[in-house]
Amino acid sequence: MPLQRRVPKRGFTNIFKKHYAIINIQDLAAFQVQTVIGPQQLMEAGLVKKLQAGVKLLGDGEIDRPLTVRVHKASASAVQKIQAAGGQVEIIS
């Protein structure tokens, strides 16, 4: 019997999985106060190389300036930290 038939088959690859470009709050320190940050600005700054299914904001790090961030997804801790700094998060659909 051939080897590929003898070896057990395991796992599953979802072909419909969405891959998001990930940024953290600490990466937003390069932007000025009261800046509106969207996917285009993140690509121009070099924080996002390729927009796959969108941009996801994670809450790793700290932020001390009010910013308006427009992303496709955001974690609850990231939204809380940005709102505590006086900024806001807008979800793009």
C-alpha positions as CSV (number, residue, x, y, z in Angstrom):
1,M,0.0,0.0,0.0
2,P,1.4,3.5,-0.9
3,L,2.8,5.7,1.9
4,Q,0.2,8.5,1.5
5,R,-2.6,6.0,2.1
6,R,-0.9,4.5,5.1
7,V,-0.3,7.8,6.9
8,P,-3.3,9.0,8.9
9,K,-5.0,12.1,7.7
10,R,-5.6,14.8,10.3
11,G,-6.8,18.4,10.4
12,F,-8.8,20.7,8.3
13,T,-7.9,23.8,6.3
14,N,-10.7,26.4,6.1
15,I,-10.4,28.0,2.6
16,F,-12.8,30.7,3.7
17,K,-10.8,31.9,6.7
18,K,-10.2,35.7,6.8
19,H,-6.6,36.9,7.5
20,Y,-6.4,40.3,9.1
21,A,-3.4,42.6,9.2
22,I,-2.6,43.0,12.9
23,I,-1.5,46.2,14.6
24,N,-1.1,47.0,18.3
25,I,-1.8,50.1,20.3
26,Q,1.9,50.7,20.9
27,D,2.4,51.0,17.1
28,L,0.1,54.1,17.0
29,A,2.6,56.2,19.0
30,A,4.1,57.4,15.7
31,F,1.0,59.4,14.9
32,Q,0.3,63.0,16.0
33,V,-2.5,64.0,18.5
34,Q,-6.0,64.2,17.1
35,T,-5.1,62.3,13.9
36,V,-7.7,60.1,12.1
37,I,-6.0,56.8,11.3
38,G,-7.3,54.5,8.7
39,P,-5.9,51.5,6.7
40,Q,-4.4,53.9,4.1
41,Q,-2.5,55.9,6.7
42,L,-1.2,52.6,8.3
43,M,0.1,51.5,4.9
44,E,1.8,54.8,4.3
45,A,3.4,54.7,7.7
46,G,4.7,51.1,7.0
47,L,2.8,49.5,9.8
48,V,0.7,47.4,7.4
49,K,2.3,45.7,4.4
50,K,-0.7,44.2,2.8
51,L,-4.4,44.6,3.4
52,Q,-5.8,41.1,3.3
53,A,-9.3,41.0,4.8
54,G,-8.8,44.2,6.7
55,V,-7.0,45.6,9.8
56,K,-7.5,44.3,13.4
57,L,-6.4,46.4,16.3
58,L,-5.1,44.6,19.4
59,G,-4.6,46.1,22.9
60,D,-0.9,45.3,23.4
61,G,0.9,48.4,24.9
62,E,-0.2,51.8,26.1
63,I,-1.3,55.0,24.5
64,D,-1.2,58.5,25.9
65,R,-2.8,60.6,23.1
66,P,-6.3,60.9,21.7
67,L,-6.6,59.4,18.3
68,T,-9.5,58.4,16.0
69,V,-8.8,54.9,14.6
70,R,-10.8,53.4,11.8
71,V,-10.3,49.6,11.5
72,H,-12.2,46.6,10.5
73,K,-12.0,44.8,13.9
74,A,-10.8,45.8,17.3
75,S,-10.4,43.9,20.6
76,A,-12.3,45.1,23.7
77,S,-9.1,46.0,25.5
78,A,-7.9,48.1,22.6
79,V,-11.2,50.0,22.4
80,Q,-11.1,50.6,26.2
81,K,-7.5,51.9,26.2
82,I,-8.1,54.3,23.3
83,Q,-11.3,55.6,24.8
84,A,-9.5,56.1,28.2
85,A,-6.9,58.2,26.4
86,G,-9.7,60.4,24.9
87,G,-9.9,58.9,21.4
88,Q,-12.4,56.8,19.6
89,V,-12.5,53.6,17.5
90,E,-14.7,53.4,14.4
91,I,-15.4,50.0,12.9
92,I,-15.4,49.9,9.1
93,S,-17.7,47.3,7.6
